[in-house]
Amino acid sequence: MQIATERLCREYAWRDAHELLTDTRAQLRSIAGLLDGGRDRELLVQAGWLTLLAGCVEYDTGRYPRAERSRRAAARLGQETGHGEITAWSFEMSAWFALTRGDVAAVGPLAQAGMETAPHSSVAVQLAAQAAKAAARMGDANEVDRLLEHGHRLLGEHDRPSRPENHFVVDPRKWDFFAMDCYRLLGDDRRATEHAHEVLRISRRPDGTDSSPMRATEARLTMAVVSVRRGDLDAAATWTNAALGARRKSVEQLVMITDELRREVRRLYPGDPASRLVTEPIDRAVAAG
């Protein structure tokens, strides 16, 4: 059962969301059958991880009320089994939901609650990153620096994971992704570009496809934002189209970043017909869901 759970968690980054959700729910039903009213802790722990995974995929695909129900169920399983890491990931999901909804003021307290629940787990790194992203959206550069430094220090306390593909494992390869978002929002285009290129390099497989398409999508949109700021709408359009072509995506995350890109276009090119090279592909993608 643990092997099957691990496999599904490792497939989060790239597998078709609907197929992954179907298999995750099937695995949860199998666990429910094995429990049959019992309280086997190890099975409940596996159910906790799978319920977290289901909630993440549900949110990616726009099933927001269902995702919140899954998050709450996972939190209960974490508390029931005394598994602080599962409980902390339920806080991380709340922070992520709040961030993508634009409720940035709620992110910091949620992240802090999660870090207090599992301060020595790698999830604390991701919680620090979510808080840094929220601080960046509030324009607080000093707090961003503090949180990124804190998260990087926490990251250094952990050995490199043997299975870094697991969605619920934070490894050094994710740090460029976290930092990229913060620096883009703060207008530090040089560092945002450096981290975006590193995200794309790490994600690129030998055959040219992306091992982490959602991270690669955000890296390409980061490059689109930077291109807009540098006055290169053609490059921005190329990056935007490449980003929107990914099959595996998180709807709310995508909307959040493309809204940012649109705002930059409107701020820098008000009324310029050429700006449609960037905004029209976004409009089509949003309309298509």
C-alpha positions as CSV (number, residue, x, y, z in Angstrom):
1,M,0.0,0.0,0.0
2,Q,2.8,2.4,0.9
3,I,4.5,1.7,-2.5
4,A,1.3,2.5,-4.4
5,T,0.8,5.7,-2.4
6,E,4.4,6.8,-3.1
7,R,4.0,6.1,-6.8
8,L,0.9,8.2,-7.1
9,C,2.5,11.1,-5.1
10,R,5.5,10.9,-7.5
11,E,3.2,11.2,-10.5
12,Y,1.6,14.5,-9.4
13,A,3.9,16.8,-11.3
14,W,3.4,15.3,-14.8
15,R,0.5,12.9,-15.0
16,D,-2.9,13.7,-16.5
17,A,-4.8,15.2,-13.6
18,H,-8.1,13.3,-14.2
19,E,-6.4,10.0,-14.5
20,L,-4.3,10.6,-11.4
21,L,-7.4,11.6,-9.4
22,T,-9.3,8.5,-10.5
23,D,-6.4,6.2,-9.4
24,T,-6.0,8.1,-6.1
25,R,-9.7,7.8,-5.3
26,A,-9.5,4.1,-6.2
27,Q,-6.6,3.6,-3.8
28,L,-8.5,5.4,-1.1
29,R,-11.4,3.0,-1.6
30,S,-9.1,0.1,-1.3
31,I,-7.8,1.4,2.0
32,A,-11.3,1.9,3.3
33,G,-12.1,-1.7,2.4
34,L,-9.0,-2.9,4.3
35,L,-9.9,-0.8,7.3
36,D,-13.5,-2.0,7.4
37,G,-14.2,0.0,10.5
38,G,-10.7,-0.7,12.1
39,R,-8.1,1.9,13.1
40,D,-4.9,0.6,11.7
41,R,-2.5,3.6,12.0
42,E,-0.3,2.8,9.0
43,L,-3.3,2.5,6.7
44,L,-4.8,5.7,8.1
45,V,-1.4,7.5,7.4
46,Q,-1.5,6.3,3.8
47,A,-5.1,7.5,3.5
48,G,-3.9,10.9,4.8
49,W,-1.2,11.2,2.1
50,L,-3.7,10.1,-0.6
51,T,-6.3,12.5,0.7
52,L,-3.8,15.4,0.5
53,L,-2.9,14.3,-3.0
54,A,-6.6,14.2,-4.1
55,G,-7.2,17.7,-2.7
56,C,-4.2,19.1,-4.6
57,V,-5.4,17.6,-7.9
58,E,-9.0,18.6,-7.2
59,Y,-7.8,22.2,-6.7
60,D,-5.7,22.0,-9.9
61,T,-8.8,21.0,-11.9
62,G,-11.1,23.7,-10.4
63,R,-13.0,21.5,-8.0
64,Y,-12.6,24.0,-5.2
65,P,-15.2,22.9,-2.6
66,R,-14.2,19.3,-3.1
67,A,-10.5,20.2,-2.6
68,E,-11.3,22.0,0.7
69,R,-13.2,18.9,1.9
70,S,-10.3,16.7,1.1
71,R,-7.9,19.1,2.8
72,R,-10.0,19.0,6.0
73,A,-10.3,15.2,5.9
74,A,-6.5,15.0,5.6
75,A,-6.1,17.4,8.5
76,R,-8.3,15.1,10.6
77,L,-6.3,12.0,9.6
78,G,-3.1,13.8,10.5
79,Q,-4.4,14.7,13.9
80,E,-6.0,11.3,14.5
81,T,-2.7,9.5,13.8
82,G,-0.5,12.1,15.4
83,H,1.3,12.6,12.1
84,G,2.4,16.2,12.3
85,E,3.7,16.3,8.7
86,I,0.3,15.4,7.2
87,T,-1.3,18.0,9.4
88,A,1.3,20.6,8.3
89,W,0.7,19.8,4.7
90,S,-3.0,20.5,5.2
91,F,-2.0,24.0,6.4
92,E,0.3,24.3,3.4
93,M,-2.7,23.6,1.2
94,S,-4.8,26.3,3.0
95,A,-1.9,28.7,2.4
96,W,-1.7,27.8,-1.2
97,F,-5.5,28.2,-1.7
98,A,-5.4,31.6,0.0
99,L,-2.5,32.7,-2.1
100,T,-4.1,31.8,-5.4
101,R,-7.4,33.4,-4.3
102,G,-5.6,36.6,-3.6
103,D,-6.2,36.5,0.1
104,V,-2.5,37.2,0.8
105,A,-2.9,38.4,4.3
106,A,-4.1,35.0,5.4
107,V,-1.1,33.2,4.0
108,G,1.4,34.1,6.7
109,P,-0.6,33.0,9.7
110,L,-1.5,29.7,8.0
111,A,2.2,29.1,7.1
112,Q,3.2,29.9,10.6
113,A,0.7,27.4,12.0
114,G,2.0,24.7,9.7
115,M,5.6,25.4,10.6
116,E,4.8,25.1,14.3
117,T,3.1,21.8,13.6
118,A,6.1,20.2,11.9
119,P,9.1,22.5,12.4
120,H,11.7,20.0,11.4
121,S,10.0,18.5,8.4
122,S,10.7,19.5,4.8
123,V,7.1,20.9,4.6
124,A,8.4,23.8,6.7
125,V,10.5,24.9,3.7
126,Q,7.5,25.0,1.5
127,L,5.5,26.9,4.1
128,A,8.2,29.5,4.3
129,A,8.1,29.8,0.6
130,Q,4.4,30.3,0.5
131,A,4.7,33.0,3.1
132,A,7.5,34.6,1.1
133,K,5.3,34.6,-2.0
134,A,2.5,36.4,-0.1
135,A,5.0,38.9,1.2
136,A,6.2,39.6,-2.3
137,R,2.6,40.2,-3.4
138,M,2.3,42.8,-0.6
139,G,5.6,44.4,-1.8
140,D,7.5,43.7,1.5
141,A,11.0,43.0,0.1
142,N,12.6,42.8,3.6
143,E,10.1,40.1,4.7
144,V,10.7,38.2,1.4
145,D,14.4,38.2,2.1
146,R,13.9,37.1,5.7
147,L,11.6,34.2,4.7
148,L,13.7,33.1,1.8
149,E,16.7,33.0,4.0
150,H,14.8,31.1,6.7
151,G,13.5,28.6,4.1
152,H,16.9,28.1,2.6
153,R,18.4,27.5,6.0
154,L,15.7,24.9,6.7
155,L,16.4,23.3,3.4
156,G,20.1,22.9,4.3
157,E,19.1,20.9,7.4
158,H,17.7,18.1,5.3
159,D,19.6,15.4,3.3
160,R,18.8,15.3,-0.4
161,P,15.7,13.1,-0.7
162,S,16.0,9.7,-2.4
163,R,12.7,10.3,-4.2
164,P,12.5,14.0,-4.9
165,E,9.7,13.6,-7.4
166,N,7.2,13.0,-4.5
167,H,5.0,16.0,-4.4
168,F,5.2,16.0,-0.6
169,V,8.9,16.1,-0.5
170,V,10.7,19.4,-0.7
171,D,14.2,19.1,-2.3
172,P,16.7,21.8,-3.4
173,R,15.5,21.7,-7.0
174,K,12.3,23.4,-5.9
175,W,14.1,26.4,-4.4
176,D,14.7,28.2,-7.7
177,F,10.9,27.9,-8.4
178,F,10.0,29.5,-5.1
179,A,12.6,32.3,-5.4
180,M,11.7,33.0,-9.1
181,D,8.1,33.8,-8.1
182,C,9.2,36.2,-5.4
183,Y,11.7,38.1,-7.5
184,R,9.4,38.4,-10.4
185,L,6.8,40.1,-8.2
186,L,9.4,42.4,-6.6
187,G,10.5,43.5,-10.1
188,D,14.0,42.0,-9.7
189,D,14.1,40.8,-13.3
190,R,17.7,39.7,-13.2
191,R,17.3,37.3,-10.4
192,A,13.8,36.2,-11.6
193,T,15.3,35.4,-15.0
194,E,18.2,33.4,-13.5
195,H,15.9,31.3,-11.4
196,A,13.4,30.8,-14.3
197,H,16.2,29.5,-16.6
198,E,17.3,27.1,-13.9
199,V,13.7,25.9,-13.4
200,L,13.5,25.2,-17.1
201,R,16.9,23.5,-17.2
202,I,16.1,21.2,-14.3
203,S,12.6,20.3,-15.7
204,R,13.9,19.5,-19.2
205,R,14.1,15.8,-20.0
206,P,16.5,14.5,-22.7
207,D,13.7,14.3,-25.2
208,G,12.8,18.0,-24.7
209,T,9.6,17.4,-22.7
210,D,9.2,18.8,-19.1
211,S,9.3,16.5,-16.1
212,S,7.6,19.3,-14.1
213,P,5.3,21.0,-16.6
214,M,3.5,23.2,-14.0
215,R,6.8,24.6,-12.7
216,A,8.0,25.0,-16.3
217,T,4.8,26.9,-17.2
218,E,5.3,29.4,-14.4
219,A,9.0,29.8,-15.5
220,R,7.9,30.6,-19.0
221,L,5.3,33.1,-17.8
222,T,8.0,34.7,-15.7
223,M,10.1,35.1,-18.8
224,A,7.0,36.6,-20.5
225,V,6.6,39.1,-17.7
226,V,10.3,40.0,-17.9
227,S,10.1,40.4,-21.7
228,V,7.2,42.7,-21.4
229,R,9.1,44.9,-18.9
230,R,12.1,44.9,-21.3
231,G,9.9,46.1,-24.2
232,D,10.0,42.8,-26.2
233,L,6.4,41.9,-26.9
234,D,7.4,39.3,-29.5
235,A,9.4,37.4,-27.0
236,A,6.7,37.8,-24.4
237,A,4.2,36.3,-26.9
238,T,6.5,33.4,-27.6
239,W,7.0,32.6,-23.9
240,T,3.2,33.0,-23.3
241,N,2.2,30.6,-26.0
242,A,4.8,28.1,-24.9
243,A,3.5,28.3,-21.3
244,L,-0.2,27.9,-22.3
245,G,0.5,24.9,-24.4
246,A,1.2,22.6,-21.4
247,R,-1.4,19.9,-20.8
248,R,-0.8,19.5,-17.1
249,K,-1.7,22.7,-15.3
250,S,-3.2,24.1,-12.1
251,V,-6.1,26.3,-13.2
252,E,-6.1,28.7,-10.3
253,Q,-2.3,29.0,-10.3
254,L,-2.3,29.7,-14.0
255,V,-5.0,32.4,-13.7
256,M,-3.0,34.1,-10.9
257,I,0.2,34.4,-13.0
258,T,-1.5,35.3,-16.3
259,D,-3.5,38.0,-14.5
260,E,-0.2,39.4,-13.3
261,L,1.2,39.3,-16.9
262,R,-1.9,41.0,-18.2
263,R,-1.6,43.8,-15.6
264,E,2.0,44.4,-16.7
265,V,1.0,44.6,-20.4
266,R,-1.8,47.1,-19.6
267,R,0.5,49.2,-17.4
268,L,3.3,49.4,-19.9
269,Y,1.4,49.3,-23.2
270,P,-2.0,50.9,-22.6
271,G,-4.1,50.9,-25.8
272,D,-1.2,49.4,-27.9
273,P,-2.6,47.0,-30.5
274,A,0.6,45.0,-30.4
275,S,-0.1,44.0,-26.8
276,R,-2.8,41.7,-28.1
277,L,0.0,39.3,-29.1
278,V,0.3,38.6,-25.4
279,T,-3.2,39.1,-24.0
280,E,-5.3,37.3,-26.7
281,P,-3.7,33.8,-26.1
282,I,-4.4,34.3,-22.4
283,D,-8.0,35.2,-23.1
284,R,-8.4,32.1,-25.3
285,A,-6.9,29.9,-22.7
286,V,-9.1,31.2,-19.9
287,A,-12.2,30.9,-22.0
288,A,-11.3,27.3,-22.8
289,G,-11.0,26.6,-19.1
